[in-house]
């Protein structure tokens, strides 16, 4: 893995860890669940990280197109 790619992965993981930590604290301390938009944002970051690691761009399948 190239150094630049490694730095990107580390950056993504740090961001995700912080976001998940904040969500967990909110659930434990206040009993409030995160907003759906927050969850979608974290999931999008996870997908971006997976694409970065795989080195592929997302290709839509026939079911996603129609």
NUKOL-99725 format. One line per 2 residues: number of its first residue (from 1); their letters; for each residue z, x, y of N, C-alpha, C. Coordinates in Angstrom, 3 decimals. Layout:
N
NUM = a = Z,X,Y,Z,X,Y,Z,X,Y; ...
//
This chain:
66
1 = xx = 0.000,0.854,-1.170,0.000,0.000,0.000,0.000,0.902,1.236; -0.882,0.620,2.171,-0.958,1.443,3.368,0.294,1.249,4.225
3 = xx = 0.536,2.217,5.088,1.736,2.170,5.935,1.710,0.954,6.858; 0.541,0.650,7.423,0.439,-0.494,8.328,0.746,-1.792,7.584
5 = xx = 0.184,-1.940,6.403,0.428,-3.139,5.609,1.903,-3.229,5.236; 2.490,-2.107,4.880,3.916,-2.084,4.535,4.761,-2.528,5.730
7 = xx = 4.410,-2.059,6.917,5.151,-2.440,8.123,5.003,-3.932,8.402; 3.814,-4.478,8.155,3.602,-5.906,8.345,4.447,-6.712,7.363
9 = xx = 4.485,-6.270,6.125,5.275,-6.967,5.103,6.749,-6.930,5.467; 7.238,-5.778,5.872,8.647,-5.644,6.259,8.957,-6.562,7.438
11 = xx = 8.058,-6.614,8.407,8.254,-7.470,9.574,8.308,-8.945,9.168; 7.373,-9.373,8.318,7.368,-10.753,7.829,8.663,-11.074,7.095
13 = xx = 9.087,-10.178,6.219,10.303,-10.427,5.436,11.539,-10.509,6.319; 11.628,-9.660,7.324,12.775,-9.716,8.244,12.806,-11.043,8.989
15 = xx = 11.631,-11.471,9.454,11.545,-12.744,10.165,11.973,-13.894,9.257; 11.425,-13.920,8.048,11.749,-14.992,7.107,13.232,-14.995,6.753
17 = xx = 13.785,-13.832,6.515,15.207,-13.740,6.169,16.069,-14.285,7.295; 15.735,-13.945,8.545,16.503,-14.426,9.687,16.387,-15.947,9.828
19 = xx = 15.170,-16.462,9.702,14.967,-17.903,9.802,15.743,-18.652,8.713; 15.660,-18.166,7.497,16.376,-18.821,6.395,17.883,-18.705,6.555
21 = xx = 18.343,-17.581,7.065,19.776,-17.405,7.311,20.270,-18.424,8.331; 19.491,-18.617,9.411,19.878,-19.587,10.439,19.892,-21.009,9.888
23 = xx = 18.903,-21.337,9.066,18.868,-22.671,8.459,20.072,-22.874,7.553; 20.398,-21.876,6.767,21.529,-21.957,5.850,22.834,-22.134,6.616
25 = xx = 22.999,-21.378,7.698,24.204,-21.518,8.519,24.319,-22.920,9.091; 23.202,-23.457,9.569,23.214,-24.807,10.126,23.629,-25.845,9.106
27 = xx = 23.165,-25.670,7.884,23.527,-26.611,6.810,25.005,-26.476,6.477; 25.481,-25.255,6.333,26.880,-25.028,5.950,27.861,-25.426,7.045
29 = xx = 27.577,-25.063,8.286,28.533,-25.299,9.362,28.484,-26.722,9.905; 27.275,-27.233,10.107,27.128,-28.519,10.774,26.718,-29.653,9.850
31 = xx = 26.245,-29.320,8.669,25.755,-30.343,7.758,24.396,-30.885,8.142; 23.743,-30.232,9.105,22.428,-30.672,9.552,21.341,-29.915,8.811
33 = xx = 20.336,-30.666,8.368,19.199,-30.041,7.724,18.174,-29.650,8.787; 17.393,-28.606,8.521,16.391,-28.179,9.502,15.320,-29.248,9.707
35 = xx = 14.698,-29.194,10.871,13.597,-30.098,11.180,12.424,-29.807,10.248; 11.644,-30.812,9.909,10.479,-30.584,9.046,9.526,-29.525,9.612
37 = xx = 9.381,-29.488,10.917,8.513,-28.487,11.541,9.006,-27.066,11.318; 10.317,-26.902,11.321,10.886,-25.579,11.049,10.580,-25.145,9.625
39 = xx = 10.730,-26.080,8.699,10.444,-25.767,7.296,8.964,-25.432,7.105; 8.102,-26.208,7.756,6.667,-25.927,7.652,6.341,-24.557,8.227
41 = xx = 7.011,-24.184,9.295,6.789,-22.867,9.896,7.164,-21.738,8.949; 8.296,-21.873,8.286,8.724,-20.852,7.331,7.769,-20.800,6.145
43 = xx = 7.346,-21.962,5.665,6.391,-21.989,4.558,5.069,-21.342,4.965; 4.630,-21.577,6.186,3.387,-20.953,6.662,3.539,-19.437,6.717
45 = xx = 4.698,-18.966,7.147,4.946,-17.522,7.171,4.953,-16.943,5.760; 5.512,-17.684,4.812,5.522,-17.215,3.421,4.100,-17.136,2.871
47 = xx = 3.283,-18.131,3.195,1.901,-18.104,2.753,1.135,-16.948,3.389; 1.387,-16.686,4.671,0.734,-15.565,5.347,1.137,-14.248,4.700
49 = xx = 2.384,-14.131,4.328,2.864,-12.923,3.665,2.199,-12.761,2.302; 2.101,-13.844,1.560,1.451,-13.792,0.259,-0.011,-13.372,0.395
51 = xx = -0.711,-13.923,1.376,-2.105,-13.552,1.605,-2.215,-12.074,1.975; -1.289,-11.606,2.786,-1.289,-10.199,3.175,-1.093,-9.305,1.957
53 = xx = -0.169,-9.691,1.096,0.103,-8.893,-0.096,-1.062,-8.911,-1.080; -1.690,-10.075,-1.204,-2.805,-10.187,-2.134,-4.087,-9.600,-1.562
55 = xx = -4.155,-9.517,-0.244,-5.350,-8.995,0.395,-6.504,-9.972,0.367; -6.207,-11.250,0.189,-7.245,-12.273,0.127,-7.112,-13.213,1.307
57 = xx = -8.236,-13.797,1.686,-8.177,-14.891,2.637,-8.154,-16.170,1.842; -7.603,-17.190,2.406,-7.489,-18.454,1.690,-8.869,-19.085,1.574
59 = xx = -9.237,-19.424,0.365,-10.507,-20.080,0.097,-10.194,-21.507,-0.311; -10.808,-22.469,0.393,-10.540,-23.865,0.090,-11.254,-24.272,-1.187
61 = xx = -10.532,-25.015,-2.002,-11.120,-25.531,-3.235,-11.848,-26.833,-2.924; -12.579,-27.326,-3.868,-13.302,-28.578,-3.686,-12.367,-29.740,-3.377
63 = xx = -11.168,-29.749,-3.970,-10.229,-30.850,-3.721,-9.696,-30.793,-2.302; -9.567,-29.602,-1.721,-9.095,-29.488,-0.342,-10.183,-29.864,0.651
65 = xx = -11.447,-29.673,0.296,-12.545,-29.977,1.188,-12.829,-31.475,1.272; -12.637,-32.181,0.175,-13.009,-33.602,0.148,-11.846,-34.443,0.172
//
